[in-house]
Amino acid sequence: MSVPKSHPRYVSLMIRERIVKGVKLGIASPHGLLAHGRGEAFDYLIGEKTTDKAKLQIRRAAALLVGAKHPVISVNGNAASLCPKELVELSKAIPAPLEINIFHASKAREKRIAKWLKKHGAKEVLLPGRGRIQFIGSNRKFCNENGISKADVVFVPLEDGDRCHALVRMKKKVISIDLNPMSRTAKCATVNIQDNIMRAMPLLVEKVKEIRN
């Protein structure tokens, strides 16, 4: 897709194109396009800018991740499509393992996401294994026994509400990125960053590095 930088919706269109590319590569699900569009609508309402409240949420999230004993970054298709480089940077900065968990279960897609993250610098990516997330009936209950199973803090950008709620019920601290303040995810997460993931991720990486140093 060729869009001139002078186009008033250039940034938004380029972000959409990343999701479309993710679908074409078999990384994101077509359903992810709908989820992205819903979030984009809420981004319009906050002026497509990172608010002061979001900056505070990012600082809180960074402190939780750095202070955790076993932090884990949960990655789905949309997150991998939009900001693979930043996810890998965050993983190294904390440090914390990356673990794949997708709503529309597919072993082939899980492997494609892992390969995509490794292409962007990840050394190791965990896949769902014998671990179980309690209080959830879908295939998303499966997780890695060395990852989310024993995590005390889980970063779940662009998460669905049922798994976020289940993780909180398991006494884990959950950090989410969700533009919709009325979503189940935003309401039940320990910290929800109400911002576009494309703006929030670089700021979160920067803040984690700042705390580490």
ChimeraX commands (.cxc) that place a marker at each C-alpha (Angstrom):
marker #1 position 0.00,0.00,0.00 radius 0.5
marker #1 position 1.43,3.36,-1.04 radius 0.5
marker #1 position 0.23,6.36,0.95 radius 0.5
marker #1 position 1.92,9.79,0.79 radius 0.5
marker #1 position 3.20,11.04,4.16 radius 0.5
marker #1 position 1.18,14.19,3.59 radius 0.5
marker #1 position -2.05,12.18,3.93 radius 0.5
marker #1 position -3.88,13.28,7.13 radius 0.5
marker #1 position -4.44,9.64,8.12 radius 0.5
marker #1 position -0.96,8.44,7.13 radius 0.5
marker #1 position 0.07,7.03,10.52 radius 0.5
marker #1 position -3.28,5.34,11.10 radius 0.5
marker #1 position -3.26,3.80,7.62 radius 0.5
marker #1 position 0.29,2.49,8.05 radius 0.5
marker #1 position -0.66,0.88,11.36 radius 0.5
marker #1 position -3.64,-0.79,9.70 radius 0.5
marker #1 position -1.34,-2.03,6.97 radius 0.5
marker #1 position 0.80,-3.85,9.54 radius 0.5
marker #1 position -2.23,-5.83,10.68 radius 0.5
marker #1 position -3.17,-6.60,7.08 radius 0.5
marker #1 position 0.38,-7.78,6.43 radius 0.5
marker #1 position 0.20,-9.92,9.58 radius 0.5
marker #1 position -2.95,-11.61,8.28 radius 0.5
marker #1 position -1.33,-12.24,4.89 radius 0.5
marker #1 position 1.73,-13.75,6.60 radius 0.5
marker #1 position -0.46,-16.00,8.73 radius 0.5
marker #1 position 0.60,-14.25,11.95 radius 0.5
marker #1 position -2.62,-12.42,12.77 radius 0.5
marker #1 position -6.15,-13.76,12.47 radius 0.5
marker #1 position -8.67,-12.00,10.19 radius 0.5
marker #1 position -10.68,-11.45,13.38 radius 0.5
marker #1 position -7.79,-9.27,14.55 radius 0.5
marker #1 position -8.72,-6.68,11.94 radius 0.5
marker #1 position -12.06,-6.16,13.69 radius 0.5
marker #1 position -10.41,-5.86,17.09 radius 0.5
marker #1 position -7.94,-3.31,15.75 radius 0.5
marker #1 position -10.72,-1.22,14.22 radius 0.5
marker #1 position -12.55,-1.13,17.54 radius 0.5
marker #1 position -9.44,0.13,19.30 radius 0.5
marker #1 position -8.78,2.71,16.60 radius 0.5
marker #1 position -12.19,4.27,17.27 radius 0.5
marker #1 position -11.22,4.89,20.90 radius 0.5
marker #1 position -7.86,6.29,19.79 radius 0.5
marker #1 position -9.75,9.00,17.89 radius 0.5
marker #1 position -11.54,9.94,21.12 radius 0.5
marker #1 position -8.27,10.67,22.94 radius 0.5
marker #1 position -6.90,12.67,20.03 radius 0.5
marker #1 position -4.49,9.94,18.89 radius 0.5
marker #1 position -1.99,11.14,21.49 radius 0.5
marker #1 position -0.47,9.59,24.60 radius 0.5
marker #1 position -2.24,11.24,27.52 radius 0.5
marker #1 position -0.67,12.20,30.84 radius 0.5
marker #1 position -2.72,9.43,32.45 radius 0.5
marker #1 position -1.28,6.89,29.99 radius 0.5
marker #1 position 2.25,8.09,30.78 radius 0.5
marker #1 position 1.57,7.47,34.47 radius 0.5
marker #1 position 0.22,4.01,33.65 radius 0.5
marker #1 position 3.37,3.28,31.63 radius 0.5
marker #1 position 5.56,4.26,34.60 radius 0.5
marker #1 position 3.55,1.99,36.91 radius 0.5
marker #1 position 3.75,-0.87,34.41 radius 0.5
marker #1 position 7.51,-0.49,34.03 radius 0.5
marker #1 position 8.00,-0.55,37.80 radius 0.5
marker #1 position 5.90,-3.71,38.11 radius 0.5
marker #1 position 7.82,-5.48,35.35 radius 0.5
marker #1 position 11.24,-4.56,36.71 radius 0.5
marker #1 position 10.26,-5.49,40.27 radius 0.5
marker #1 position 8.72,-8.85,39.34 radius 0.5
marker #1 position 10.37,-12.14,40.26 radius 0.5
marker #1 position 9.14,-13.91,37.13 radius 0.5
marker #1 position 7.66,-11.50,34.57 radius 0.5
marker #1 position 6.36,-12.86,31.25 radius 0.5
marker #1 position 5.31,-11.09,28.05 radius 0.5
marker #1 position 2.29,-12.74,26.42 radius 0.5
marker #1 position 2.12,-12.20,22.65 radius 0.5
marker #1 position -0.85,-12.62,20.32 radius 0.5
marker #1 position -1.11,-12.18,16.55 radius 0.5
marker #1 position -2.01,-8.49,16.54 radius 0.5
marker #1 position 0.77,-7.54,18.95 radius 0.5
marker #1 position 3.32,-9.53,16.94 radius 0.5
marker #1 position 2.15,-7.90,13.71 radius 0.5
marker #1 position 2.23,-4.35,15.05 radius 0.5
marker #1 position 5.39,-4.14,17.15 radius 0.5
marker #1 position 7.61,-7.26,17.04 radius 0.5
marker #1 position 10.80,-5.22,17.42 radius 0.5
marker #1 position 9.55,-3.40,20.52 radius 0.5
marker #1 position 8.31,-6.64,22.12 radius 0.5
marker #1 position 11.77,-8.15,21.70 radius 0.5
marker #1 position 13.42,-4.98,23.05 radius 0.5
marker #1 position 11.15,-5.06,26.10 radius 0.5
marker #1 position 11.89,-8.74,26.64 radius 0.5
marker #1 position 15.62,-8.03,26.72 radius 0.5
marker #1 position 15.32,-4.87,28.81 radius 0.5
marker #1 position 13.32,-6.40,31.69 radius 0.5
marker #1 position 14.46,-9.26,31.09 radius 0.5
marker #1 position 11.40,-11.48,30.56 radius 0.5
marker #1 position 10.52,-14.36,28.24 radius 0.5
marker #1 position 8.11,-13.98,25.34 radius 0.5
marker #1 position 5.26,-16.50,25.28 radius 0.5
marker #1 position 2.78,-17.04,22.45 radius 0.5
marker #1 position -0.91,-17.20,23.34 radius 0.5
marker #1 position -3.55,-16.74,20.65 radius 0.5
marker #1 position -7.35,-16.76,20.83 radius 0.5
marker #1 position -7.94,-18.71,17.60 radius 0.5
marker #1 position -5.68,-21.67,18.40 radius 0.5
marker #1 position -3.37,-22.93,15.66 radius 0.5
marker #1 position -0.05,-24.70,16.18 radius 0.5
marker #1 position 1.05,-23.54,12.74 radius 0.5
marker #1 position 0.28,-19.90,13.54 radius 0.5
marker #1 position 2.00,-20.13,16.92 radius 0.5
marker #1 position 5.15,-21.32,15.16 radius 0.5
marker #1 position 4.88,-18.56,12.56 radius 0.5
marker #1 position 4.61,-15.93,15.30 radius 0.5
marker #1 position 7.63,-17.41,17.10 radius 0.5
marker #1 position 9.63,-17.38,13.87 radius 0.5
marker #1 position 8.56,-13.77,13.23 radius 0.5
marker #1 position 9.72,-12.67,16.68 radius 0.5
marker #1 position 13.04,-14.46,16.23 radius 0.5
marker #1 position 13.45,-12.69,12.90 radius 0.5
marker #1 position 13.22,-9.46,14.91 radius 0.5
marker #1 position 15.89,-10.50,17.40 radius 0.5
marker #1 position 14.26,-12.84,19.93 radius 0.5
marker #1 position 16.56,-15.63,21.10 radius 0.5
marker #1 position 13.85,-17.83,22.57 radius 0.5
marker #1 position 10.06,-17.80,22.35 radius 0.5
marker #1 position 7.91,-20.00,24.57 radius 0.5
marker #1 position 4.91,-21.86,23.14 radius 0.5
marker #1 position 1.83,-23.15,25.01 radius 0.5
marker #1 position 2.65,-26.39,26.80 radius 0.5
marker #1 position 1.41,-28.42,29.75 radius 0.5
marker #1 position 0.67,-25.45,31.95 radius 0.5
marker #1 position -2.94,-24.45,32.63 radius 0.5
marker #1 position -4.62,-21.13,33.27 radius 0.5
marker #1 position -7.45,-21.73,35.73 radius 0.5
marker #1 position -10.98,-20.34,35.38 radius 0.5
marker #1 position -10.97,-20.41,31.57 radius 0.5
marker #1 position -12.51,-22.97,29.20 radius 0.5
marker #1 position -11.10,-22.07,25.79 radius 0.5
marker #1 position -7.83,-23.25,24.26 radius 0.5
marker #1 position -6.20,-20.17,25.76 radius 0.5
marker #1 position -6.05,-22.07,29.05 radius 0.5
marker #1 position -2.92,-23.82,27.78 radius 0.5
marker #1 position 0.32,-22.04,28.63 radius 0.5
marker #1 position 3.99,-22.78,29.09 radius 0.5
marker #1 position 4.89,-24.35,32.43 radius 0.5
marker #1 position 8.10,-22.28,32.54 radius 0.5
marker #1 position 6.36,-19.08,31.46 radius 0.5
marker #1 position 2.89,-17.85,32.35 radius 0.5
marker #1 position 2.29,-20.83,34.69 radius 0.5
marker #1 position 4.83,-19.56,37.21 radius 0.5
marker #1 position 4.72,-15.85,36.37 radius 0.5
marker #1 position 3.92,-13.31,39.07 radius 0.5
marker #1 position 3.49,-10.46,36.56 radius 0.5
marker #1 position 2.11,-10.98,33.04 radius 0.5
marker #1 position 2.19,-8.29,30.36 radius 0.5
marker #1 position -0.70,-8.95,27.98 radius 0.5
marker #1 position -0.99,-6.23,25.33 radius 0.5
marker #1 position -4.21,-6.32,23.28 radius 0.5
marker #1 position -5.68,-9.04,25.50 radius 0.5
marker #1 position -9.21,-10.43,25.65 radius 0.5
marker #1 position -11.08,-9.96,28.91 radius 0.5
marker #1 position -11.70,-13.58,29.90 radius 0.5
marker #1 position -8.02,-14.50,30.07 radius 0.5
marker #1 position -7.08,-11.24,31.77 radius 0.5
marker #1 position -9.71,-11.91,34.43 radius 0.5
marker #1 position -8.55,-15.52,34.82 radius 0.5
marker #1 position -4.93,-14.45,35.36 radius 0.5
marker #1 position -5.99,-11.91,37.99 radius 0.5
marker #1 position -8.05,-14.60,39.76 radius 0.5
marker #1 position -4.87,-16.70,39.86 radius 0.5
marker #1 position -3.33,-13.86,41.94 radius 0.5
marker #1 position -1.05,-12.72,39.13 radius 0.5
marker #1 position -0.52,-9.03,38.45 radius 0.5
marker #1 position -1.64,-8.22,34.91 radius 0.5
marker #1 position -0.53,-5.32,32.73 radius 0.5
marker #1 position -2.57,-4.65,29.61 radius 0.5
marker #1 position -2.70,-2.16,26.75 radius 0.5
marker #1 position -6.31,-1.43,25.81 radius 0.5
marker #1 position -7.70,1.76,24.31 radius 0.5
marker #1 position -11.24,0.94,25.45 radius 0.5
marker #1 position -11.56,1.97,29.12 radius 0.5
marker #1 position -14.88,0.09,29.34 radius 0.5
marker #1 position -13.52,-3.29,28.24 radius 0.5
marker #1 position -13.28,-6.19,30.68 radius 0.5
marker #1 position -9.52,-6.20,30.18 radius 0.5
marker #1 position -9.12,-2.53,31.10 radius 0.5
marker #1 position -11.36,-2.92,34.13 radius 0.5
marker #1 position -9.77,-6.02,35.64 radius 0.5
marker #1 position -6.07,-5.51,34.81 radius 0.5
marker #1 position -3.77,-4.47,37.64 radius 0.5
marker #1 position -2.51,-1.73,35.33 radius 0.5
marker #1 position -4.11,-0.87,32.01 radius 0.5
marker #1 position -2.28,1.45,29.64 radius 0.5
marker #1 position -4.99,3.28,27.70 radius 0.5
marker #1 position -2.97,4.11,24.62 radius 0.5
marker #1 position -2.21,2.92,21.12 radius 0.5
marker #1 position 0.26,0.05,21.39 radius 0.5
marker #1 position 2.43,1.68,18.71 radius 0.5
marker #1 position 2.95,4.74,20.92 radius 0.5
marker #1 position 2.98,2.94,24.26 radius 0.5
marker #1 position 5.56,0.23,23.54 radius 0.5
marker #1 position 8.57,2.49,22.81 radius 0.5
marker #1 position 7.74,4.54,25.93 radius 0.5
marker #1 position 7.47,1.40,28.05 radius 0.5
marker #1 position 10.81,0.09,26.79 radius 0.5
marker #1 position 12.40,3.47,27.54 radius 0.5
marker #1 position 10.94,3.60,31.05 radius 0.5
marker #1 position 12.06,0.03,31.87 radius 0.5
marker #1 position 15.60,0.88,30.76 radius 0.5
marker #1 position 15.50,4.07,32.83 radius 0.5
marker #1 position 14.51,2.16,35.98 radius 0.5
marker #1 position 17.10,-0.53,35.29 radius 0.5
marker #1 position 19.84,2.08,35.03 radius 0.5
marker link #1:1,2 radius 0.2
marker link #1:2,3 radius 0.2
marker link #1:3,4 radius 0.2
marker link #1:4,5 radius 0.2
marker link #1:5,6 radius 0.2
marker link #1:6,7 radius 0.2
marker link #1:7,8 radius 0.2
marker link #1:8,9 radius 0.2
marker link #1:9,10 radius 0.2
marker link #1:10,11 radius 0.2
marker link #1:11,12 radius 0.2
marker link #1:12,13 radius 0.2
marker link #1:13,14 radius 0.2
marker link #1:14,15 radius 0.2
marker link #1:15,16 radius 0.2
marker link #1:16,17 radius 0.2
marker link #1:17,18 radius 0.2
marker link #1:18,19 radius 0.2
marker link #1:19,20 radius 0.2
marker link #1:20,21 radius 0.2
marker link #1:21,22 radius 0.2
marker link #1:22,23 radius 0.2
marker link #1:23,24 radius 0.2
marker link #1:24,25 radius 0.2
marker link #1:25,26 radius 0.2
marker link #1:26,27 radius 0.2
marker link #1:27,28 radius 0.2
marker link #1:28,29 radius 0.2
marker link #1:29,30 radius 0.2
marker link #1:30,31 radius 0.2
marker link #1:31,32 radius 0.2
marker link #1:32,33 radius 0.2
marker link #1:33,34 radius 0.2
marker link #1:34,35 radius 0.2
marker link #1:35,36 radius 0.2
marker link #1:36,37 radius 0.2
marker link #1:37,38 radius 0.2
marker link #1:38,39 radius 0.2
marker link #1:39,40 radius 0.2
marker link #1:40,41 radius 0.2
marker link #1:41,42 radius 0.2
marker link #1:42,43 radius 0.2
marker link #1:43,44 radius 0.2
marker link #1:44,45 radius 0.2
marker link #1:45,46 radius 0.2
marker link #1:46,47 radius 0.2
marker link #1:47,48 radius 0.2
marker link #1:48,49 radius 0.2
marker link #1:49,50 radius 0.2
marker link #1:50,51 radius 0.2
marker link #1:51,52 radius 0.2
marker link #1:52,53 radius 0.2
marker link #1:53,54 radius 0.2
marker link #1:54,55 radius 0.2
marker link #1:55,56 radius 0.2
marker link #1:56,57 radius 0.2
marker link #1:57,58 radius 0.2
marker link #1:58,59 radius 0.2
marker link #1:59,60 radius 0.2
marker link #1:60,61 radius 0.2
marker link #1:61,62 radius 0.2
marker link #1:62,63 radius 0.2
marker link #1:63,64 radius 0.2
marker link #1:64,65 radius 0.2
marker link #1:65,66 radius 0.2
marker link #1:66,67 radius 0.2
marker link #1:67,68 radius 0.2
marker link #1:68,69 radius 0.2
marker link #1:69,70 radius 0.2
marker link #1:70,71 radius 0.2
marker link #1:71,72 radius 0.2
marker link #1:72,73 radius 0.2
marker link #1:73,74 radius 0.2
marker link #1:74,75 radius 0.2
marker link #1:75,76 radius 0.2
marker link #1:76,77 radius 0.2
marker link #1:77,78 radius 0.2
marker link #1:78,79 radius 0.2
marker link #1:79,80 radius 0.2
marker link #1:80,81 radius 0.2
marker link #1:81,82 radius 0.2
marker link #1:82,83 radius 0.2
marker link #1:83,84 radius 0.2
marker link #1:84,85 radius 0.2
marker link #1:85,86 radius 0.2
marker link #1:86,87 radius 0.2
marker link #1:87,88 radius 0.2
marker link #1:88,89 radius 0.2
marker link #1:89,90 radius 0.2
marker link #1:90,91 radius 0.2
marker link #1:91,92 radius 0.2
marker link #1:92,93 radius 0.2
marker link #1:93,94 radius 0.2
marker link #1:94,95 radius 0.2
marker link #1:95,96 radius 0.2
marker link #1:96,97 radius 0.2
marker link #1:97,98 radius 0.2
marker link #1:98,99 radius 0.2
marker link #1:99,100 radius 0.2
marker link #1:100,101 radius 0.2
marker link #1:101,102 radius 0.2
marker link #1:102,103 radius 0.2
marker link #1:103,104 radius 0.2
marker link #1:104,105 radius 0.2
marker link #1:105,106 radius 0.2
marker link #1:106,107 radius 0.2
marker link #1:107,108 radius 0.2
marker link #1:108,109 radius 0.2
marker link #1:109,110 radius 0.2
marker link #1:110,111 radius 0.2
marker link #1:111,112 radius 0.2
marker link #1:112,113 radius 0.2
marker link #1:113,114 radius 0.2
marker link #1:114,115 radius 0.2
marker link #1:115,116 radius 0.2
marker link #1:116,117 radius 0.2
marker link #1:117,118 radius 0.2
marker link #1:118,119 radius 0.2
marker link #1:119,120 radius 0.2
marker link #1:120,121 radius 0.2
marker link #1:121,122 radius 0.2
marker link #1:122,123 radius 0.2
marker link #1:123,124 radius 0.2
marker link #1:124,125 radius 0.2
marker link #1:125,126 radius 0.2
marker link #1:126,127 radius 0.2
marker link #1:127,128 radius 0.2
marker link #1:128,129 radius 0.2
marker link #1:129,130 radius 0.2
marker link #1:130,131 radius 0.2
marker link #1:131,132 radius 0.2
marker link #1:132,133 radius 0.2
marker link #1:133,134 radius 0.2
marker link #1:134,135 radius 0.2
marker link #1:135,136 radius 0.2
marker link #1:136,137 radius 0.2
marker link #1:137,138 radius 0.2
marker link #1:138,139 radius 0.2
marker link #1:139,140 radius 0.2
marker link #1:140,141 radius 0.2
marker link #1:141,142 radius 0.2
marker link #1:142,143 radius 0.2
marker link #1:143,144 radius 0.2
marker link #1:144,145 radius 0.2
marker link #1:145,146 radius 0.2
marker link #1:146,147 radius 0.2
marker link #1:147,148 radius 0.2
marker link #1:148,149 radius 0.2
marker link #1:149,150 radius 0.2
marker link #1:150,151 radius 0.2
marker link #1:151,152 radius 0.2
marker link #1:152,153 radius 0.2
marker link #1:153,154 radius 0.2
marker link #1:154,155 radius 0.2
marker link #1:155,156 radius 0.2
marker link #1:156,157 radius 0.2
marker link #1:157,158 radius 0.2
marker link #1:158,159 radius 0.2
marker link #1:159,160 radius 0.2
marker link #1:160,161 radius 0.2
marker link #1:161,162 radius 0.2
marker link #1:162,163 radius 0.2
marker link #1:163,164 radius 0.2
marker link #1:164,165 radius 0.2
marker link #1:165,166 radius 0.2
marker link #1:166,167 radius 0.2
marker link #1:167,168 radius 0.2
marker link #1:168,169 radius 0.2
marker link #1:169,170 radius 0.2
marker link #1:170,171 radius 0.2
marker link #1:171,172 radius 0.2
marker link #1:172,173 radius 0.2
marker link #1:173,174 radius 0.2
marker link #1:174,175 radius 0.2
marker link #1:175,176 radius 0.2
marker link #1:176,177 radius 0.2
marker link #1:177,178 radius 0.2
marker link #1:178,179 radius 0.2
marker link #1:179,180 radius 0.2
marker link #1:180,181 radius 0.2
marker link #1:181,182 radius 0.2
marker link #1:182,183 radius 0.2
marker link #1:183,184 radius 0.2
marker link #1:184,185 radius 0.2
marker link #1:185,186 radius 0.2
marker link #1:186,187 radius 0.2
marker link #1:187,188 radius 0.2
marker link #1:188,189 radius 0.2
marker link #1:189,190 radius 0.2
marker link #1:190,191 radius 0.2
marker link #1:191,192 radius 0.2
marker link #1:192,193 radius 0.2
marker link #1:193,194 radius 0.2
marker link #1:194,195 radius 0.2
marker link #1:195,196 radius 0.2
marker link #1:196,197 radius 0.2
marker link #1:197,198 radius 0.2
marker link #1:198,199 radius 0.2
marker link #1:199,200 radius 0.2
marker link #1:200,201 radius 0.2
marker link #1:201,202 radius 0.2
marker link #1:202,203 radius 0.2
marker link #1:203,204 radius 0.2
marker link #1:204,205 radius 0.2
marker link #1:205,206 radius 0.2
marker link #1:206,207 radius 0.2
marker link #1:207,208 radius 0.2
marker link #1:208,209 radius 0.2
marker link #1:209,210 radius 0.2
marker link #1:210,211 radius 0.2
marker link #1:211,212 radius 0.2
marker link #1:212,213 radius 0.2
view
